[in-house]
Amino acid sequence: MSSENAIKLALNKLGCTQKELAAKLSVSPAQVSKWKGGEYMSLDMEEKLGSLAGIGKRDPDLIVWTGGIEQADKWKKLICYLADSAIEEAETGYNTYTLIDEEDQRDLLCRQIMYIFRQVGIEIPQEFPSDLDFDYELDWEENPEKFENLYSENSFSKLISKSFNALNDVYGFYAAYIEEILDDWDLGLMDTPACNIEPCLLELAFCKIAQESPSNPNFKSFKHETLSNYEEWIEIVKNKAFANRIPLKAELMNMVNEGHGVLGHEAEAESLGFNAGRLHPDVYMDEILKSHRLIHQVLPVICKKLGITEEELQIDSSEFSLK
């Protein structure tokens, strides 16, 4: 919960001053100021503030961003429907945890997608789009035009839907090739920036389906920052795996460089067992380099024992090339 927006909503709801709100919360006005500045607020105090603001357990940021409680509830309903649809279409063989139907998880999902919209400069309408305001439990065959509009006409729902479908592929790749390494507590990766890989997967998925346009003027900088972060995080995982001789079954940097469809296919292949026994070339290269270093260390000793000088040790490198 954003304490700043929760306080803002409470002040508007009660029509009181910050000092009066502090009295209702049984805290000092200075404490309220600290919360507005981002200081941690306990769960009990969050519930009390949410009750005073009349928002219950709703995310205050989502309410402020979308223009009110009713608008926020409608956006959540839409996002939950599109998440359910994306789950049904997933083909990677891995469950996209970010999309699952759990109350707290869905609240986080709503917050994430709206946060991304704000980051790329998409203006969130303060009135919920009328063409999206219908009962999603209706029969598809009897109302095809309404449902088709979700995926092909309305720019907001179409972008959300594409993001969730891309998230299926990106999350599948993560679950297939990275998650197990991150979860190895002995590696200590959760104490490094690499711990951000899973929480930010929706941002990465968005980068793979969106394009810069007048409607999202900040997309270019958002994409650059997101991909740069992932390059850094994945490099940390690769280096840690290499140092601990953990074989990789895919090029992890593909998560950044490849389209979501390619990532989905790679994840599906892993889930079906098509990659059994396959090791990433880095593992083979490690063995080759160690052998190479060993030769460099041993060969001079052998030559010295045999009395062979450098002049006598003539090697024709052309013999190493394929004819």
KETORNU-966297 format. One line per 8 residues: number of its first residue (from 1); their letters; for each residue x, y, z of N, C-alpha, C. Coordinates in steps of 0.001 Angstrom, whole numbers. Atoms other than C-alpha are relative to their C-alpha. Layout:
% residues N
NUM = a = X/Y/Z/X/Y/Z/X/Y/Z | ...;
This chain:
% residues 323
1 = mssenaik = 837/-1198/0/0/0/0/870/1245/0 | -695/-1277/-4/1179/3511/-801/-597/865/1097 | 515/-787/-1115/835/5430/2453/-331/1425/-437 | 244/-1373/455/1027/8754/605/-1382/148/-604 | 1314/-89/632/-2016/8088/-1562/-1117/-425/948 | 1009/394/-977/-3848/6355/1296/-365/1187/887 | 246/-1197/-809/-3452/9496/3398/-777/1037/-808 | 689/-939/882/-4549/11623/454/-1481/-352/-123;
9 = lalnklgc = 1389/437/126/-7705/9546/28/-758/181/1305 | 645/-163/-1304/-8438/9628/3758/-338/1463/260 | 244/-1427/-194/-8103/13418/3883/-1176/469/-851 | 1101/-375/881/-10464/13765/908/-1328/-566/493 | 1215/667/-469/-12962/11298/2332/-556/685/1247 | 423/-563/-1274/-13062/12858/5799/-147/1515/-41 | 45/-1446/81/-12639/16448/4674/642/667/1192 | -667/-520/-1195/-10231/17041/7529/1429/410/-311;
17 = tqkelaak = -1402/-384/140/-6745/18408/8070/898/-1177/359 | -958/1059/-331/-3621/16312/8422/109/-173/1516 | -63/64/-1461/-3555/17184/12132/-1191/-765/555 | 1214/701/-450/-7137/15947/12567/59/-1478/-349 | -152/1402/376/-6345/12761/10683/945/-709/960 | -946/573/-949/-3373/12156/12982/-698/-346/1308 | 733/254/-1243/-5712/12427/15969/-893/-1231/-136 | 864/1166/217/-8099/9870/14455/816/-1298/-34;
25 = lsvspaqv = -876/1174/61/-5146/7507/13939/783/-201/1294 | -695/41/-1295/-3844/8210/17452/1520/52/-167 | -1435/-212/214/-460/9314/16150/245/1496/-79 | -350/-1412/99/1393/12604/15925/-79/472/-1449 | -19/-541/1370/1087/14901/12874/1339/-256/-688 | -1329/257/572/4828/14387/12420/70/-1413/-579 | -6/1373/488/4247/10647/12016/-739/-117/-1333 | 750/-7/1260/1660/11257/9315/871/555/-1119;
33 = skwkggey = -905/-576/998/4206/13417/7503/1065/-1004/-423 | -999/1016/316/6746/10625/7719/-585/-1067/-915 | 650/990/859/4272/8179/6202/-168/553/-1412 | 147/-626/1317/3593/10621/3383/1330/25/-739 | -1330/-8/607/7341/10693/2805/519/-1369/-344 | -397/1358/382/7476/6919/2374/439/-890/1135 | -399/848/-1129/8241/5655/5872/-947/-1182/137 | 777/1237/-135/7054/2110/6602/-1203/202/915;
41 = msldmeek = 1221/-34/-795/3494/1753/7918/-404/-1434/317 | 369/1354/-410/2385/-1312/9893/-1296/-438/-675 | 1210/534/621/-344/-3593/8529/-1252/446/758 | 1148/-443/-802/-2659/-2682/11409/-364/1441/-324 | 260/-1401/316/-2263/1007/10632/-502/153/-1431 | 496/-24/1377/-2780/347/6909/-1494/-297/-33 | 1418/371/-49/-6101/-1327/7698/-830/1132/596 | 724/-1097/-635/-7154/1522/9973/-135/1172/-952;
49 = lgslagig = 29/-1113/948/-6225/4120/7364/-917/-317/-1177 | 869/407/1094/-7956/2141/4630/-1467/99/374 | 1376/-104/-488/-11103/2016/6740/-455/1452/54 | 333/-1430/-63/-11022/5774/7340/-179/586/-1398 | 73/-512/1380/-10470/6384/3610/-1164/-604/-771 | 1131/643/669/-13390/4109/2765/388/-888/-1157 | -457/828/1123/-11283/1917/475/226/-1451/404 | -229/1369/-456/-10971/-1200/2626/1429/-434/-260;
57 = krdpdliv = -1328/530/297/-8069/-3328/1463/441/291/-1431 | -370/-361/1370/-7993/-1838/-2022/1328/752/-18 | -1264/-703/177/-4715/-461/-3354/-284/1489/-225 | 277/-1439/175/-4826/3340/-2858/631/575/-1268 | -630/-486/1231/-2419/3875/-5763/-911/-249/-1191 | 870/356/1113/-4765/2069/-8137/-1230/907/-36 | 1174/-870/-78/-7682/4182/-6926/341/1398/-506 | -414/-1340/430/-5793/7442/-7433/314/5/-1490;
65 = wtggieqa = -401/52/1400/-4359/6378/-10799/-1184/-104/-953 | 1126/264/905/-7724/5292/-12230/-1169/947/200 | 1042/-1004/-161/-9887/8058/-10808/-1071/-299/1013 | 998/272/-1031/-11809/6441/-7992/-191/-1481/256 | 215/1400/-398/-12957/3266/-6268/-742/-772/-1082 | 794/695/1022/-15560/2368/-8900/847/-292/-1234 | -851/198/1169/-13052/2857/-11713/1043/-1089/263 | -1019/998/-348/-10400/819/-9902/-586/-1403/3;
73 = dkwkklic = 647/1314/-42/-12857/-2037/-9342/-275/-522/-1414 | 272/417/1380/-13767/-2090/-13030/1284/-418/-710 | -1280/381/598/-10120/-2143/-14099/452/-1355/534 | -399/1280/-584/-9452/-4988/-11695/-812/-1147/-604 | 851/1023/593/-12401/-6942/-13083/493/-356/-1410 | -507/227/1361/-11067/-6506/-16630/1330/-743/31 | -1326/604/-65/-7504/-7383/-15689/-74/-1448/451 | 166/1385/-459/-8622/-10514/-13826/-534/-890/-1120;
81 = yladsaie = 539/782/1116/-10643/-11659/-16846/1084/-282/-1038 | -1054/184/995/-7728/-11124/-19222/1098/-924/521 | -984/908/-588/-5393/-12914/-16805/-483/-1442/-87 | 572/1349/103/-7726/-15925/-16703/84/-515/-1440 | -59/390/1416/-7875/-15950/-20498/1428/-357/-396 | -1402/262/329/-4079/-15798/-20739/449/-1336/581 | -365/1274/-622/-3699/-18715/-18331/-503/-1168/-840 | 577/1067/820/-5994/-20828/-20510/773/-190/-1304;
89 = eaetgynt = -711/75/1280/-3859/-20040/-23575/1475/-357/155 | -1414/297/-231/-501/-20820/-21951/357/-1371/-554 | -417/1252/627/1435/-23537/-23783/1414/-414/379 | -1389/296/-336/4829/-23593/-22085/158/-1241/871 | -106/1131/-925/4006/-26369/-19637/313/441/1421 | -273/-538/-1331/4713/-24080/-16676/-1119/957/389 | 1040/-898/-486/2188/-22236/-14528/569/1397/235 | -437/-1383/-166/2553/-18471/-14716/-538/513/1331;
97 = ytlideed = 440/-342/-1356/2399/-17704/-11004/-538/1417/86 | 404/-1398/-53/2036/-13972/-11609/-1463/195/-383 | 1373/-151/488/-1346/-14538/-13268/-1030/-801/796 | 921/915/-669/-2874/-17040/-10842/-1065/762/769 | 1164/-614/-625/-6231/-16352/-9212/95/-71/1516 | -52/-183/-1440/-5268/-15373/-5689/-187/1483/261 | 403/-1390/-218/-6626/-12162/-4193/1189/949/51 | -1144/-900/-125/-3338/-10609/-3152/808/61/-1288;
105 = qrdllcrq = -767/38/1238/-1641/-11748/-6372/-670/831/-1085 | 715/-766/1008/-4345/-10220/-8551/75/1504/302 | -167/-1418/-349/-4120/-6931/-6626/1360/496/-480 | -1347/-364/434/-404/-6893/-7327/64/95/-1511 | 7/-8/1458/-1027/-7697/-10993/-625/1287/-527 | 652/-1254/411/-3423/-4748/-11325/933/1181/204 | -918/-1092/-302/-905/-2469/-9695/1147/23/-1004 | -1145/72/903/1915/-3709/-11928/-330/522/-1383;
113 = imyifrqv = 317/-403/1368/127/-3196/-15222/-282/1498/-71 | 251/-1439/-22/-1063/277/-14246/1287/789/244 | -1304/-634/-234/2414/1137/-12977/778/77/-1313 | -691/19/1290/3849/116/-16361/-592/1053/-931 | 647/-1014/833/1275/2259/-18164/516/1397/361 | -466/-1314/-435/2332/5251/-16093/1463/220/-353 | -1427/-122/288/6030/4539/-16604/268/308/-1471 | -242/-217/1433/5765/4463/-20402/-735/1228/-515;
121 = gieipqef = 671/-1238/402/3571/7552/-20445/-1402/-171/-528 | 1383/210/432/209/5977/-21245/-939/695/980 | 948/-721/-850/-2557/8217/-19920/-1183/-904/324 | 1090/872/-437/-4991/6137/-17890/-1274/829/80 | 1243/-792/-27/-8558/7374/-18509/-627/6/1389 | 627/-116/-1314/-10300/8647/-15386/-1449/-475/-7 | 1297/661/144/-13541/7186/-16709/252/-1328/-705 | -236/1315/583/-13524/3467/-17409/-613/-58/-1404;
129 = psdldfdy = 502/41/1380/-13893/2871/-21197/-1350/-710/-96 | 1361/543/65/-17583/2280/-21952/-70/-1295/-797 | 48/1207/822/-16827/-377/-24586/571/-1215/731 | -509/1114/-798/-15107/-2465/-21908/-872/-272/1215 | 828/77/-1204/-17816/-1993/-19312/-1213/-898/-245 | 1095/965/140/-19875/-5168/-19632/319/-1233/837 | -155/1202/-814/-20364/-8488/-17873/827/-1035/-770 | -876/940/698/-17465/-10773/-18845/-444/-1451/153;
137 = eldweenp = 557/1350/-140/-19519/-13769/-17761/-1014/-305/-1092 | 941/216/1101/-21749/-13315/-20819/496/-1093/-933 | -363/1033/954/-21813/-16051/-23426/701/628/-1203 | -815/-560/1092/-19103/-15383/-26016/-740/-55/-1332 | 642/190/1304/-21125/-16735/-28940/-1172/954/-199 | 1134/-909/115/-24068/-14477/-28163/436/1462/-26 | -492/-1379/-38/-21903/-11379/-27723/1414/82/-575 | -1359/61/560/-18928/-11871/-30071/647/1363/-182;
145 = ekfenlys = -578/-1310/265/-18515/-8172/-30879/591/626/1264 | -512/-561/-1249/-18033/-7229/-27219/1336/-625/381 | -1236/672/-378/-15381/-9841/-26604/1105/249/-1018 | -1010/-288/1025/-13641/-9242/-29920/623/1369/236 | -497/-1343/-274/-13326/-5611/-28912/1111/-10/1047 | -1017/93/-1042/-11274/-6663/-25878/1387/-252/-582 | -1277/472/518/-8572/-8197/-28029/458/696/-1288 | -395/-554/1295/-8621/-6238/-31270/-259/1488/-171;
153 = ensfskli = 366/-1395/227/-10170/-2774/-30893/482/933/1105 | -377/-904/-1082/-9670/-1242/-27476/1494/-82/279 | -1461/-3/-114/-6037/-200/-27131/472/-442/1382 | -417/354/-1361/-5898/-680/-23353/-98/-1503/239 | 180/1430/-252/-7347/-4185/-23124/859/-842/-937 | -835/736/950/-5474/-5285/-26251/1442/-49/486 | -1373/-61/-494/-2165/-4165/-24741/174/-865/1253 | -63/829/-1206/-2918/-5832/-21407/-14/-1472/-369;
161 = sksfnaln = 96/1397/421/-3910/-9075/-23121/1305/-489/-616 | -1270/377/626/-752/-9142/-25248/1110/-113/1039 | -1015/45/-1056/1357/-8410/-22181/-96/-1297/794 | 191/1221/-788/-148/-11339/-20280/392/-1240/-803 | -396/1145/830/321/-13733/-23209/1515/-73/-135 | -1462/-19/55/3948/-12633/-23539/582/-418/1340 | -461/377/-1336/4315/-13056/-19779/5/-1519/165 | 6/1469/-36/3327/-16718/-20164/1309/-566/-531;
169 = dvygfyaa = -1219/499/635/6298/-17249/-22475/1244/370/806 | -1156/-470/-761/8760/-15161/-20476/106/-737/1334 | -1/690/-1291/7722/-16748/-17185/360/-1471/-193 | -332/1396/271/7937/-20214/-18735/1498/-194/-151 | -1454/79/173/11539/-19588/-19779/691/150/1352 | -570/-209/-1334/12329/-18281/-16309/-150/-1264/855 | 250/1194/-815/10726/-21320/-14640/830/-1189/-474 | -712/1145/565/12498/-23737/-16988/1501/68/243;
177 = yieeildd = -1462/-99/41/16039/-22379/-16832/655/849/1099 | -616/-923/-961/16525/-19795/-14072/-477/-207/1432 | 605/40/-1341/14185/-20354/-11148/749/-917/963 | -677/956/-876/15976/-23407/-9771/1346/529/494 | -1293/-568/-394/19309/-21595/-9744/-203/1096/1038 | 277/-1073/-951/17831/-18567/-7980/-430/-541/1357 | 528/569/-1241/16152/-20792/-5402/1036/-784/794 | -1067/699/-724/19445/-22449/-4442/590/963/1030;
185 = wdlglmdt = -403/-941/-1041/20032/-20715/-1112/1510/16/215 | -1451/54/-187/23644/-21849/-1013/732/981/-916 | -632/-925/938/24366/-19559/-3971/-139/1454/449 | 167/-1359/-513/23103/-16476/-2156/-487/1009/-1017 | 435/-927/1049/21533/-14998/-5284/-1137/910/449 | 1109/-824/-456/18517/-13696/-3393/483/1221/779 | -586/-1168/-655/20867/-11282/-1656/673/933/-1004 | -587/-816/1064/21910/-9782/-5003/-1122/635/-824;
193 = pacniepc = 1033/-589/862/20071/-7614/-7569/-734/-1024/-865 | 649/1041/811/19259/-10880/-9391/-1341/-420/587 | 1276/359/-620/16390/-11323/-6927/-1166/734/-669 | 1045/-762/683/14482/-8804/-9100/-487/-668/-1283 | 347/617/1285/14291/-11175/-12073/-1466/-400/-56 | 1398/446/30/10944/-12729/-11159/-999/1141/193 | 999/-1053/-213/9113/-9664/-9760/-204/938/-1190 | 78/-968/1105/9840/-7629/-12910/-289/-655/-1358;
201 = llelafck = 209/712/1268/8925/-10251/-15534/-1099/638/-856 | 1054/-639/790/5761/-8393/-16552/555/1206/-749 | -623/-1136/674/7859/-5324/-17364/799/-483/-1210 | -763/558/1117/10125/-7475/-19524/-936/-468/-1108 | 975/465/988/7118/-9055/-21251/-591/1179/-762 | 558/-1193/641/5691/-5596/-21959/963/546/-1048 | -1012/-489/947/8951/-4598/-23647/-2/-790/-1296 | -49/867/1171/8546/-7498/-26059/-1219/121/-898;
209 = iaqespsn = 1215/-91/819/5066/-6601/-27316/-379/1431/-352 | 370/-1394/245/4860/-2806/-27185/992/679/-928 | -854/-808/864/6290/-213/-29544/-164/1469/380 | 75/-1426/-327/7088/3459/-29097/-1003/693/-914 | 1004/-740/756/4248/5722/-30175/-367/1250/785 | 413/-1211/-731/2698/9090/-29274/-777/-314/1276 | 799/357/-1180/467/7243/-26781/849/-521/1147 | -910/433/-1076/3468/5880/-24838/1383/608/-229;
217 = pnfksfkh = -1214/-742/366/6180/8545/-25268/1256/-393/772 | -1173/359/-804/8448/7161/-22538/418/-1460/-171 | -257/1429/152/8542/3609/-23858/1467/-302/-283 | -1392/263/382/12034/3859/-25346/911/-33/1222 | -843/-40/-1201/13662/4855/-22057/-377/-1111/970 | 456/1097/-860/11528/2335/-20143/585/-1326/-468 | -532/1244/552/12606/-475/-22462/1503/-96/213 | -1458/-1/-180/16267/531/-22313/365/-331/1445;
225 = etlsnyee = -298/245/-1412/16253/579/-18511/-332/-1439/393 | 422/1356/-342/14356/-2707/-18249/976/-1041/-540 | -914/971/604/16612/-4597/-20671/1401/93/608 | -1311/-168/-635/19748/-3116/-19129/29/-665/1373 | 85/643/-1307/18614/-4262/-15699/69/-1519/-131 | 14/1452/162/17935/-7764/-16957/1352/-535/-466 | -1344/419/401/21314/-7973/-18649/907/-114/1219 | -807/17/-1228/22923/-7127/-15317/-393/-1166/903;
233 = wieivknk = 472/1044/-909/20761/-9525/-13299/335/-1397/-515 | -263/1323/562/21164/-12451/-15673/1495/-298/-10 | -1448/192/-37/24916/-11921/-15868/445/-443/1389 | -299/421/-1372/25015/-12265/-12079/-304/-1484/172 | 386/1412/-104/23187/-15597/-12323/973/-885/-768 | -923/794/813/25452/-16861/-15108/1358/-129/673 | -1312/33/-653/28618/-15932/-13255/-23/-885/1247 | 105/821/-1206/27405/-17549/-10053/-111/-1481/-367;
241 = afanripl = 135/1389/443/26387/-20712/-11907/1338/-534/-504 | -1293/408/540/29729/-20832/-13714/997/-258/1128 | -943/140/-1108/31693/-20333/-10490/-270/-1248/830 | 364/1173/-787/29785/-23180/-8851/-215/-1243/-860 | 63/1127/928/29969/-25476/-11891/-1417/-556/-131 | 1394/395/225/26203/-25519/-12335/-278/87/-1492 | 220/-22/1451/25386/-26525/-15922/-1263/764/-379 | 1147/-728/526/23071/-24256/-17879/-528/-736/-1218;
249 = kaelmnmv = 606/728/1109/20630/-25800/-20328/-491/918/-1108 | 377/-975/1032/20028/-22621/-22320/846/1246/189 | -655/-1295/-132/21614/-19267/-23021/-973/923/731 | 920/-769/-821/20001/-17274/-20209/-224/1406/-539 | 139/-1351/542/20625/-13978/-22001/-1040/54/-1123 | 1086/26/979/18049/-15119/-24569/-1250/668/556 | 1155/-635/-623/15498/-13848/-22065/-76/1475/-373 | -55/-1408/381/16626/-10344/-23022/-58/156/-1513;
257 = neghgvlg = -227/-228/1429/17517/-10791/-26673/-1050/-600/-935 | 952/684/879/14804/-13097/-28039/-1431/479/227 | 1422/-310/-128/11118/-12511/-28717/-674/-972/937 | 660/860/-985/8615/-13969/-26304/-415/-1345/-584 | 377/1266/611/7525/-16618/-28809/1125/-1014/38 | -1173/880/-56/11049/-18056/-28981/193/-515/1415 | -152/400/-1396/11234/-18102/-25190/-1047/-1043/390 | 1064/961/-288/7917/-19908/-25013/297/-1368/-578;
265 = heaeaesl = -349/1277/628/9083/-22596/-27442/1124/-701/760 | -1104/594/-759/12298/-23119/-25478/-501/-572/1324 | 556/480/-1267/10329/-23448/-22250/-816/-1270/-218 | 821/1172/290/7897/-25904/-23827/873/-1223/-281 | -913/1102/297/10767/-28030/-25146/582/-585/1281 | -548/458/-1282/12229/-28194/-21649/-1053/-759/797 | 1058/645/-780/8882/-29085/-20052/-371/-1371/-553 | 323/1279/640/8375/-31916/-22555/1171/-973/16;
273 = gfnagrlh = -1153/881/-112/11828/-33333/-21899/852/-100/-1242 | -789/58/1229/13228/-32591/-25346/1453/403/215 | -1364/-487/-256/16306/-30997/-23801/758/-866/998 | -650/857/-997/17186/-33900/-21531/1451/-266/-383 | -1416/260/247/20950/-34164/-21239/721/1094/-732 | -653/-1083/738/21596/-30952/-23131/637/986/972 | -702/-981/-810/24165/-28617/-21646/337/1211/-845 | -338/-1215/718/24854/-25053/-22581/1474/-34/-411;
281 = pdvymdei = -1398/3/467/28068/-24536/-24621/997/571/991 | -919/-550/-997/29535/-22523/-21739/631/-1105/838 | -516/1100/-813/29907/-25796/-19840/1124/-711/-741 | -1040/644/797/31852/-27426/-22664/1231/902/-119 | -1111/-934/131/33948/-24293/-23118/842/36/1263 | -734/25/-1263/34875/-24404/-19452/967/-1176/28 | -853/1180/20/36239/-27931/-19890/1165/180/-979 | -1048/-218/1010/38144/-26947/-23036/1059/959/523;
289 = lkshrlih = -946/-982/-517/39708/-23910/-21364/869/-580/1110 | -794/622/-1065/40786/-25933/-18345/1051/-933/-594 | -963/881/655/42420/-28504/-20624/1109/808/-671 | -953/-868/677/44069/-25708/-22575/1013/571/998 | -899/-543/-1022/45471/-24136/-19415/941/-1079/543 | -820/1100/-505/46694/-27530/-18230/1157/-299/-954 | -1041/253/1000/48608/-28074/-21484/1090/1065/90 | -964/-1094/-101/50242/-24648/-21137/902/-150/1228;
297 = qvlpvick = -796/183/-1211/51408/-25567/-17649/919/-1207/-89 | -730/1266/2/52550/-29114/-18352/1029/-84/-1129 | -868/150/1167/54113/-28809/-21815/1418/536/233 | -1371/-479/-237/57076/-26596/-20767/794/-935/923 | -672/917/-931/57871/-29028/-17933/460/-1256/-739 | -338/1201/776/57812/-32022/-20288/1181/289/-926 | -1087/-351/919/60023/-30238/-22833/1329/144/743 | -1212/-175/-785/62488/-29312/-20116/575/-1350/421;
305 = klgiteee = -433/1336/-402/62621/-32927/-18868/664/-740/-1157 | -519/692/1181/63271/-34137/-22410/1154/752/-651 | -1096/-770/569/65802/-31428/-23124/-332/628/-1326 | 437/-611/1261/63787/-29933/-25956/-73/1512/182 | 6/-1462/-73/64401/-26231/-26574/-1179/553/-794 | 1098/-637/728/61858/-23739/-27891/261/-5/-1498 | -332/9/1430/63740/-23616/-31188/-286/-1366/-612 | 217/1360/510/63459/-27379/-31532/-1491/-358/-47;
313 = lqidssef = 1438/300/-53/59763/-27371/-30680/-712/851/-1038 | 636/-705/1097/58421/-26265/-34046/-1377/-613/-265 | 1377/481/223/54622/-26516/-34466/-571/725/-1203 | 608/-559/1210/52976/-26009/-37838/-1494/175/250 | 1402/-254/-338/49658/-24348/-36982/-937/-269/-1184 | 865/268/1159/48403/-24925/-40525/-593/-1383/52 | 503/1370/-106/47981/-28578/-39642/-1255/-75/860 | 1186/0/-860/45228/-27558/-37185/-1253/381/-774;
321 = slk = 1154/-485/756/42987/-26172/-39915/-597/-1130/-837 | 669/953/867/40363/-28152/-41805/323/313/-1445 | -310/-220/1409/41307/-28633/-45426/-1292/212/-796;
